[in-house]
Amino acid sequence: WISMIECFKVLLISFIFASLSNPILAMNNAAARVKPQTIIEIILTVPMIAGLIFVSPYGIENAALVLLIFNVLFLLASYYLLNSYTINYKIETFIFFITKKLAKRISNSPAINAIQL
């Protein structure tokens, strides 16, 4: 059992990353990013399974490392997707408020009022 401690440490770190990605997954789903999130999951799951099949004959430690790598990649990809939505939302909100202020200024301008008379 002593030799398994290192493997359990790697698995523990791997599942810490997996648990960090769960709230990000929920935020992406709440932001109507279900399809991109699903595509990311499929894209990362297929090579993870292939990697696990490939390295499993070489020991459980290598399989734990494959899980760690793919959990980190999944966390980074989900975080990038969340940030891309957040940045786009901030830009859209900023543009909306700018155009709203411009429309208000234009409608209150003396030139527009003179045309309406």
N, C-alpha and C positions, 0 to 999 in steps of 0.2 A: 504494500500500500504506500510505502514511502516514495516509491518512484512515480506514483500517480499524483503527488502533490503539485508538481510543476504543471502537469496537464490541467489540473483543477484550477490553478491560478490563471492560466491562459483562458480557460472557459469562463471563469468568473469575470475577468476583464472584458471578454467578448460579450457576455450577457449584460454587463453594465452599459456597453455601447448600444446593445439592442434595447435596453430599457430606456435609454435616453432618446432613441429614435421614435418610441411609441407616442409621446406627446406631440412631436413634430408631425408624425403621420396623422394624428387626430386633427391638428391645425390645418394641414393640407386638405384633408377631407372636408373640414368645415368651410374652407375657402373655395370649395367646389373644384378642387384639383385632384379629383379621384382618378381620372383617366391617366394623367401624367404620373401620378404616384404608383398606379398599377403597372404602368409600363416600366418604371424604374424597378419595381419589385420583380417583374418577370425577367428583365434584362440581367439583374444581379443574381436571381435564383438559379437560372440555368447554368452559368459558369460555376456557381458555388457547388451545385450538385455534381457537376463534372469534376471539379477539383477534389471534392470529397471522395468520389469514386476512384480518382487517380491516385490520391495520396494515402488512402486507407490501408493498402498493403504495407506501407512504410511506417506505420505506427499511429497510435491515437494522438500523439503529440502533434504530428503534422496535420491531422484532421482538425485539431483544436486551433491551430494557427490559421488554417483556411477559414474557419468560422470567424475568427477574430478579424481577419482581413476583410471579409465580406460584410461583417457587421459595421466596421468602420466606414467602408465604402457606402453602405446603405445610409448610415447616419449623415455622411457628408452630402450625398446626393439629395436626400430629403431636406436637409438644411438649405442647400442651394435652391431647391424648388420653392421652399417657403420664403427665402429672401427675395427671389425673383418676383414672387407675387407681391410681397410687401413693398418692394421698390416700385413696381408698376402701379400699385394702389396709391402710393404716395405721390407719384408723378401725375396720375390721373386726377387725384384730389386737388393737387396744386393747380393743374391746368383748368379744372372746373372752376375753382375760386377766382383765378385770374380772369377767365372769360366772363364770369358772372359780374365781376367788378367793372370790366371794360364795357359790358353791355349796359350796366347801370349808368356809367359815365356818359356813354354815347346817348342814351335815352334822355339824360338830363342836360345835355349840352344845348347852348343857345341856338346853334345852327339847326339842330333837329327840331327844336321848338318853333323856330321861324318857319321851317318847311311845313310843319303841321298846321300852322295858322293859315 
